[in-house]
Amino acid sequence: MFWGEIMEKELEQYIVDNIIKWGEENRDNFPWRNPDTVYESIVAEIMLIRTPPEQVLSVYNEFIESFPDFENLNKTGYNVVNKYIKKIGLNWRTELLINMSDYVVNELNGEIKPEIKKLVKIPGLGEYTASAVLIYYFKKRAVPIDSNTIRFINRYFDRSLKRRQKELKSIYDNLVPDNVDKSVIFNESFLDFMRKVCTVHNPECNNCPISQKCKYYNN
């Protein structure tokens, strides 16, 4: 292993260890992070699209109580479902959830397998939301790429990578621990870290546990 590779591995470990340590005290315990069913996990991820978790929390439990599974949701009309969705906005999610329930009930017979290639075939589940379902319900290692991931990598490593570039996913893939349990904790901690510290505007660099080696902060 070359010296540069050693230094790179040390930096990756530094980031992982410190974000996990930060998460021990600052990670949020949202109900969708330990869902009872894959349905609950999927509903949460659809609700969380471009919507703050605190806002989702205000309707999530009520929604699950009213529509406890895909079968129940599939029997419900648009207006009834939309009564809940309109509270958090982006009403197109109502039709998406109904179409999704129809697919799961009639095409999958209610059986959803923990495989990314099969999850993304469900209408409305993109690669990021499918990865989140793998992490939070199936408790599997996954590499979710979203605006948070892009912002962090471009800031921390002083890059200008775009969402579809393979290098972006490769960098984050190297950060996510191989150990499954640790990878879940890291992904949870990272998401909260980006929401609370490495924010879009006015990041809290002085409260950042990894700012010492951050190019954005040091530049």
KEKE-3310 file (N, C-alpha, C; in steps of 0.2 Angstrom, whole numbers, plus 5000, padded with zeros to 4 digits):
npx = (5004:5003:5010:5001:4989:4988:4987:4975:4966:4968:4962:4949:4945:4946:4936:4924:4925:4924:4912:4903:4905:4900:4887:4883:4879:4871:4862:4846:4831:4821:4804:4804:4817:4818:4808:4793:4788:4792:4784:4781:4793:4795:4785:4789:4801:4796:4788:4798:4805:4812:4807:4807:4812:4805:4793:4788:4786:4775:4764:4766:4764:4751:4746:4751:4744:4731:4732:4738:4745:4751:4740:4729:4730:4729:4716:4710:4703:4709:4706:4705:4717:4725:4721:4730:4742:4743:4745:4759:4763:4768:4759:4758:4764:4753:4746:4757:4760:4748:4749:4760:4756:4747:4755:4764:4754:4748:4757:4768:4763:4763:4776:4791:4808:4825:4834:4842:4841:4828:4820:4820:4812:4800:4786:4790:4801:4816:4834:4841:4830:4827:4839:4839:4828:4834:4844:4837:4826:4829:4841:4854:4870:4872:4874:4869:4866:4863:4858:4864:4876:4883:4885:4893:4905:4910:4913:4921:4932:4935:4930:4921:4910:4897:4880:4878:4891:4903:4914:4909:4900:4909:4919:4910:4906:4918:4919:4908:4906:4912:4907:4891:4882:4889:4889:4875:4873:4883:4877:4865:4870:4878:4868:4860:4871:4873:4862:4861:4874:4883:4876:4866:4866:4876:4885:4889:4903:4912:4907:4910:4915:4925:4931:4945:4952:4945:4944:4936:4933:4946:4951)
npy = (4994:5011:5026:5037:5031:5025:5037:5041:5031:5033:5046:5043:5034:5043:5052:5043:5037:5049:5055:5044:5044:5057:5055:5047:5055:5064:5059:5056:5048:5044:5036:5029:5024:5013:5003:4993:4987:4984:4992:5003:5009:5012:5021:5031:5036:5041:5051:5059:5065:5079:5086:5091:5081:5083:5089:5079:5070:5075:5070:5056:5045:5046:5043:5030:5023:5025:5019:5004:4995:4990:4984:4989:5002:5002:5000:5011:5027:5041:5055:5052:5048:5059:5068:5067:5068:5081:5089:5090:5094:5094:5086:5076:5065:5057:5051:5044:5035:5027:5021:5014:5005:4998:4991:4983:4975:4969:4965:4960:4952:4957:4954:4960:4961:4961:4968:4979:4981:4975:4983:4996:4994:4996:5007:5024:5022:5027:5026:5031:5032:5018:5013:5019:5012:4999:5001:5006:4997:4984:4983:4983:4985:5000:5012:5027:5040:5057:5075:5078:5070:5074:5087:5086:5079:5087:5098:5094:5088:5097:5096:5096:5088:5079:5072:5060:5056:5043:5043:5050:5042:5032:5038:5040:5027:5021:5027:5022:5010:4993:4983:4978:4982:4994:5001:5005:5013:5023:5029:5034:5043:5051:5057:5065:5073:5081:5088:5095:5101:5102:5111:5117:5131:5143:5133:5125:5126:5128:5119:5107:5090:5085:5095:5099:5093:5097:5103:5114:5121:5124:5131)
npz = (5000:4995:5002:5000:5000:5012:5020:5015:5020:5033:5035:5031:5041:5052:5050:5050:5063:5071:5067:5071:5084:5087:5084:5095:5105:5099:5089:5082:5087:5078:5074:5062:5060:5067:5061:5062:5051:5034:5026:5034:5034:5020:5018:5027:5021:5008:5013:5019:5008:5003:5014:5031:5045:5057:5053:5046:5056:5063:5056:5053:5062:5064:5051:5049:5058:5053:5041:5041:5033:5016:5010:5016:5013:4999:4997:5000:4996:4985:4990:5004:5008:5004:5013:5024:5018:5013:5023:5025:5013:4995:4987:4977:4982:4987:4976:4972:4983:4983:4970:4972:4982:4975:4966:4975:4981:4971:4961:4968:4978:4991:4995:4999:4995:5002:4992:4982:4968:4966:4974:4968:4958:4962:4960:4962:4971:4972:4970:4981:4991:4991:4996:5009:5014:5015:5024:5036:5039:5034:5039:5033:5024:5015:5002:5002:4991:4991:4992:5004:5005:4993:4996:5007:5003:4993:5000:5011:5005:4995:4982:4966:4963:4954:4956:4948:4945:4946:4955:4966:4972:4975:4984:4995:4998:5002:5014:5022:5034:5033:5042:5046:5056:5061:5050:5048:5060:5057:5045:5050:5059:5051:5043:5052:5057:5045:5045:5056:5058:5047:5038:5024:5023:5032:5040:5055:5058:5069:5079:5074:5073:5065:5059:5059:5049:5038:5022:5017:5029:5033:5022)
capx = (5000:5007:5009:4995:4983:4988:4985:4968:4963:4968:4957:4942:4944:4945:4929:4920:4925:4921:4904:4899:4906:4896:4881:4881:4875:4867:4858:4839:4828:4814:4801:4806:4823:4817:4801:4791:4787:4795:4779:4782:4800:4794:4780:4793:4805:4792:4786:4804:4807:4812:4803:4811:4809:4801:4787:4785:4784:4768:4758:4768:4761:4744:4746:4752:4738:4725:4733:4744:4749:4750:4734:4724:4731:4727:4709:4708:4703:4714:4705:4706:4725:4728:4720:4736:4748:4743:4748:4766:4764:4770:4753:4760:4765:4747:4745:4763:4759:4743:4752:4765:4753:4744:4761:4766:4749:4745:4763:4773:4759:4765:4782:4797:4814:4830:4838:4842:4838:4821:4817:4820:4807:4793:4785:4792:4807:4823:4840:4842:4825:4828:4845:4837:4824:4839:4847:4833:4822:4832:4848:4859:4874:4870:4877:4864:4868:4858:4861:4869:4882:4886:4888:4899:4911:4912:4915:4926:4938:4936:4928:4915:4907:4890:4877:4879:4898:4905:4919:4906:4898:4915:4921:4906:4907:4924:4917:4903:4910:4910:4903:4884:4879:4892:4887:4869:4875:4886:4873:4861:4874:4879:4862:4859:4876:4872:4856:4862:4881:4886:4870:4867:4868:4879:4887:4892:4910:4915:4905:4910:4920:4930:4933:4952:4955:4941:4947:4931:4934:4953:4952)
capy = (5000:5017:5031:5041:5026:5025:5043:5041:5027:5036:5051:5040:5031:5049:5054:5038:5037:5055:5056:5040:5047:5063:5052:5044:5060:5069:5055:5057:5042:5044:5030:5026:5021:5006:5002:4986:4983:4987:4997:5009:5012:5015:5027:5037:5038:5045:5057:5063:5068:5087:5088:5090:5075:5086:5090:5072:5067:5077:5066:5050:5040:5046:5040:5023:5021:5025:5014:5000:4991:4991:4981:4994:5008:5000:5000:5018:5032:5047:5060:5051:5048:5065:5072:5067:5071:5088:5093:5091:5097:5089:5081:5071:5059:5054:5046:5039:5030:5023:5017:5010:5000:4993:4987:4979:4970:4965:4962:4957:4949:4959:4952:4965:4958:4966:4969:4986:4980:4974:4988:5002:4993:4998:5014:5029:5021:5028:5022:5034:5029:5011:5012:5020:5006:4994:5003:5007:4992:4977:4984:4981:4990:5003:5018:5032:5047:5063:5081:5079:5067:5078:5093:5084:5077:5093:5103:5091:5086:5102:5094:5099:5082:5079:5067:5054:5054:5037:5045:5053:5036:5028:5041:5038:5019:5020:5029:5018:5004:4986:4980:4980:4986:5000:5005:5008:5018:5028:5032:5038:5049:5056:5061:5070:5078:5085:5092:5099:5104:5104:5113:5121:5138:5144:5127:5126:5123:5128:5114:5101:5086:5083:5101:5099:5090:5099:5108:5119:5125:5127:5136)
capz = (5000:4995:5007:4999:5001:5020:5023:5014:5024:5040:5035:5031:5048:5056:5048:5052:5070:5074:5066:5075:5091:5088:5084:5101:5109:5095:5084:5083:5088:5075:5074:5056:5061:5069:5060:5063:5045:5028:5024:5038:5032:5014:5019:5030:5016:5004:5017:5020:5002:5003:5020:5037:5049:5062:5050:5045:5063:5065:5053:5051:5067:5063:5045:5050:5062:5049:5035:5044:5028:5009:5008:5018:5009:4992:4997:5002:4990:4985:4995:5011:5009:5003:5019:5028:5015:5012:5029:5024:5006:4990:4986:4972:4985:4988:4971:4972:4988:4981:4965:4975:4986:4970:4964:4980:4983:4965:4957:4973:4983:4997:4998:4997:4996:5003:4986:4979:4961:4966:4978:4964:4953:4965:4958:4967:4975:4968:4973:4988:4995:4992:5000:5015:5017:5016:5030:5042:5040:5033:5043:5028:5022:5009:5001:5000:4989:4991:4992:5009:5003:4988:4999:5012:4999:4989:5005:5015:5000:4990:4975:4963:4959:4953:4958:4944:4944:4950:4960:4971:4976:4977:4990:5001:4999:5006:5021:5025:5037:5030:5047:5044:5062:5061:5044:5050:5064:5053:5040:5054:5062:5046:5041:5057:5057:5040:5046:5062:5059:5040:5035:5018:5025:5039:5043:5062:5058:5076:5083:5070:5076:5060:5055:5059:5042:5032:5017:5017:5035:5033:5017)
cpx = (5004:5005:5003:4989:4982:4985:4977:4964:4962:4963:4950:4940:4943:4938:4924:4919:4922:4914:4900:4899:4901:4889:4878:4877:4870:4862:4851:4836:4821:4811:4803:4813:4823:4810:4799:4790:4791:4790:4780:4788:4799:4790:4784:4797:4802:4790:4792:4807:4806:4807:4807:4808:4804:4794:4784:4782:4777:4762:4760:4764:4754:4742:4746:4746:4732:4726:4739:4748:4747:4743:4728:4724:4728:4719:4706:4708:4708:4713:4706:4713:4728:4726:4726:4742:4748:4745:4755:4768:4766:4765:4754:4761:4759:4746:4751:4762:4754:4745:4756:4762:4750:4749:4763:4761:4748:4751:4768:4770:4761:4772:4788:4803:4820:4835:4837:4839:4831:4817:4816:4814:4800:4792:4786:4798:4813:4828:4841:4837:4825:4834:4843:4833:4829:4842:4843:4828:4826:4839:4854:4864:4872:4874:4873:4867:4863:4862:4866:4876:4886:4889:4894:4905:4914:4916:4922:4933:4939:4936:4922:4911:4900:4887:4878:4886:4900:4909:4915:4904:4904:4918:4917:4906:4913:4923:4913:4906:4907:4905:4896:4881:4882:4890:4880:4869:4878:4881:4868:4864:4876:4874:4860:4865:4876:4867:4857:4869:4883:4880:4871:4869:4871:4881:4890:4899:4914:4913:4906:4916:4925:4932:4941:4955:4950:4944:4942:4933:4941:4955:4949)
cpy = (5006:5022:5035:5037:5026:5031:5044:5037:5030:5042:5048:5037:5037:5051:5050:5038:5043:5056:5051:5042:5053:5060:5049:5048:5064:5065:5055:5050:5042:5037:5026:5023:5014:5004:4995:4983:4987:4993:5003:5013:5015:5021:5033:5040:5043:5051:5062:5066:5076:5089:5086:5085:5077:5087:5083:5069:5069:5073:5058:5044:5040:5042:5032:5020:5020:5020:5010:4996:4993:4989:4986:5000:5008:5000:5007:5023:5038:5052:5059:5051:5055:5070:5073:5070:5078:5092:5094:5093:5091:5084:5076:5064:5054:5048:5041:5033:5025:5018:5012:5004:4995:4989:4981:4973:4966:4962:4958:4953:4950:4958:4957:4962:4963:4967:4975:4986:4979:4980:4994:5000:4995:5005:5019:5028:5022:5025:5025:5031:5022:5009:5013:5015:5000:4995:5002:5001:4985:4977:4981:4987:4993:5009:5023:5038:5052:5069:5082:5076:5071:5084:5092:5083:5083:5098:5100:5090:5091:5100:5097:5093:5082:5072:5060:5052:5048:5038:5047:5047:5032:5031:5039:5031:5018:5022:5025:5011:4998:4982:4983:4985:4993:5004:5009:5014:5024:5032:5036:5044:5054:5060:5067:5075:5083:5090:5097:5103:5106:5106:5117:5128:5139:5138:5129:5123:5123:5122:5107:5097:5084:5089:5102:5097:5092:5104:5114:5124:5128:5131:5143)
cpz = (5000:5001:5007:5001:5009:5023:5021:5018:5031:5040:5035:5038:5053:5056:5051:5060:5074:5073:5070:5082:5092:5088:5091:5105:5105:5090:5086:5083:5084:5074:5067:5055:5064:5068:5061:5057:5039:5025:5027:5036:5025:5014:5022:5025:5010:5007:5018:5014:5003:5008:5026:5041:5054:5059:5048:5051:5065:5062:5052:5056:5065:5056:5045:5054:5058:5043:5037:5039:5021:5007:5010:5014:5002:4992:4998:4996:4991:4990:5002:5013:5009:5009:5024:5025:5014:5018:5029:5017:5001:4989:4981:4975:4987:4982:4970:4977:4986:4975:4967:4979:4981:4967:4969:4981:4977:4961:4962:4978:4990:5000:4995:4999:4997:4998:4983:4972:4961:4969:4973:4958:4956:4963:4964:4972:4971:4972:4980:4993:4996:4997:5008:5018:5019:5023:5036:5044:5040:5037:5039:5027:5016:5008:4998:4997:4988:4991:4998:5008:4998:4992:5004:5008:4996:4994:5008:5011:4995:4983:4972:4959:4959:4955:4955:4943:4949:4955:4966:4976:4979:4984:4996:5003:5003:5013:5025:5027:5033:5035:5046:5050:5062:5055:5045:5054:5061:5049:5044:5057:5057:5044:5046:5058:5051:5041:5051:5062:5052:5036:5028:5019:5032:5043:5050:5062:5065:5080:5079:5072:5071:5056:5054:5052:5036:5028:5017:5023:5035:5028:5018)
residu = (MET:PHE:TRP:GLY:GLU:ILE:MET:GLU:LYS:GLU:LEU:GLU:GLN:TYR:ILE:VAL:ASP:ASN:ILE:ILE:LYS:TRP:GLY:GLU:GLU:ASN:ARG:ASP:ASN:PHE:PRO:TRP:ARG:ASN:PRO:ASP:THR:VAL:TYR:GLU:SER:ILE:VAL:ALA:GLU:ILE:MET:LEU:ILE:ARG:THR:PRO:PRO:GLU:GLN:VAL:LEU:SER:VAL:TYR:ASN:GLU:PHE:ILE:GLU:SER:PHE:PRO:ASP:PHE:GLU:ASN:LEU:ASN:LYS:THR:GLY:TYR:ASN:VAL:VAL:ASN:LYS:TYR:ILE:LYS:LYS:ILE:GLY:LEU:ASN:TRP:ARG:THR:GLU:LEU:LEU:ILE:ASN:MET:SER:ASP:TYR:VAL:VAL:ASN:GLU:LEU:ASN:GLY:GLU:ILE:LYS:PRO:GLU:ILE:LYS:LYS:LEU:VAL:LYS:ILE:PRO:GLY:LEU:GLY:GLU:TYR:THR:ALA:SER:ALA:VAL:LEU:ILE:TYR:TYR:PHE:LYS:LYS:ARG:ALA:VAL:PRO:ILE:ASP:SER:ASN:THR:ILE:ARG:PHE:ILE:ASN:ARG:TYR:PHE:ASP:ARG:SER:LEU:LYS:ARG:ARG:GLN:LYS:GLU:LEU:LYS:SER:ILE:TYR:ASP:ASN:LEU:VAL:PRO:ASP:ASN:VAL:ASP:LYS:SER:VAL:ILE:PHE:ASN:GLU:SER:PHE:LEU:ASP:PHE:MET:ARG:LYS:VAL:CYS:THR:VAL:HIS:ASN:PRO:GLU:CYS:ASN:ASN:CYS:PRO:ILE:SER:GLN:LYS:CYS:LYS:TYR:TYR:ASN:ASN)
# end
